[in-house]
Amino acid sequence: MHRIAFALLIACSAPLALAQAQKAPAAPAYEPSVGQEGKDVVWVPTPQALVDRMLDMAKVTPKDFLMDLGSGDGRTVITAAKRGVRALGVEYNPDMVELSRRNAEKEGVSNFATFVKADLFETDFSKATVITMFLLPDINLQLRPKILDLKPGTRIVSNSFTMGEWIADETQNAEKCESSWCTALLWIVPAKVAGTYKTPQGDLTLKQEFQMLSGTLRTGGKTLALEGRVQGEQFSFTAGGRKYQGRLNGKQLEVQPAKG
């Protein structure tokens, strides 16, 4: 008799427990707050107008692979993905990573936009052709040696913050940007061309500080001071009032008088 009563009690209680479970409120979706603490920086979102400007400055195309360092809510990666660009967001906060994945799914770009939970200082950037970031200047400086070792021509775009003595190749402000963070800076990783070379034009000695060149060209019994610039694998300089251009082809330096 007691067994029957217990069984009836269990049978009657099950629907009530199920109903209570169904009525239990779902856990609220994660919502980041501006200024929240992160591993290396606080989170402040890049205004959409500046995201667009940064991608325009980098001249991203579907042939690129973009990496966003400290990708936050994923907006830069998702915007790039909408342009047909394969993009990867690197973010230390796992809640942000999951939020970014949900946002990418909502926008229908999960096949182009991916996100990983990782430490910036332990991440391999070598496959990126474009890197975007909104990090503090001291973090930029810590990453700078690694960035300068990337393939020449890799484009780096930063929201507002600099790379110390490595002056940006281009700086632009975004229009219709209602924020304190509306400036984009672009660097193009320069080839490492410093050295002494024998060329058809004479003995060429190049000294390099980031993308800026100085040195000498010894030709016709004269030693001419030169000044120039490196952009990716290409470089140009002026010596003795004449312009020259060239490129680093592997380890071989090719130089010729500039046309026009």
Residue, then its C-alpha position, 0 to 999 in steps of 0.5 A: m500500500h505504501r509503495i502504491a501511495f509513493a508511486l502516485l506521489i511521484a507521478c503527481s509531482a513530476p508534471l509540477a516540477l516540469a512546469q516549474a522548470q519551464k517557468a524558470p527564467a533563462a540566464p540573461a545573455y552576456e552584455p559587455s559594458v564600456g570600460q570593463e576590465g580586460k587582460d591588457v586593456v579596458w574594453v571600448p568599442t571602435p565606432q562603426a564609422l571608424v571601422d569602415r574607415m580603417l578597412d578602407m585605408a587597408k584596402v581590404t579585398p576578398k584576397d586578404f586574411l584579416m586579424d583583429l587583435g582584441s576583437g571585443d564584440g567582433r564588429t571589425v571582423i564582422t564588417a570585414a566578413k561582410r566585404g567577403v574578407r576572411a577574418l579572425g578575431v583574437e580575444y582573451n575574454p571568453d564571454m566576448v568570444e561567444l558574443s562575437r560568434r553569436n553576432a556573426e551568426k546573426e549577421g550571416v557571416s559565420n563562414f567568413a568571421t571566426f573568433v578564438k580565445a587567445d593571448l595576443f602575445e602568444t598568437d601567430f600573426s604570420k598568415a595575416t595580410v591585414i591587422t587591425m587593433f585598438l590597443l594602448p601605445d605600450i601594448n603596440l610597442q610590445l607587439r611592434p617587433k613581431i609586427l615588423d617581422l611580418k611579410p613586407g606589405t602587410r597592412i597594420v591599422s590602429n584606432s587612434f594609438t601610435m607605434g612610438e618612433w615608427i611613424a604611420d604611413e597615413t593618418q585619417n579621421a572618420e567622418k560622421c564619427e560621434s566619439s573620441w576615437c575617430t582617428a585611424l593610422l596605417w602602417i605598411v610593413p617595410a622590407k628590411v633593405a639596410g646593407t651595402y650593394k653593388t648595383p649598375q648605378g654604383d655602390l649603394t649603402l642603405k641605412q634604414e629606420f623603419q620605412m625611412l632610408s638614408g645612406t650613400l650612392r657612390t657613382g662616377g667617383k662621387t659619393l652622393a647622400l641619399e634619402g628615401r622610403v620603403q613601402g612593402e617590398q618597394f623602395s625609392f630614394t633620391a641621390g644627386g638630384r636624381k630619383y631611383q626606385g627598386r624592390l627587394n626580390g628575395k635577398q636580391l636588391e633591384v635598382q633602376p632610375a625612376k621613370g618620368 
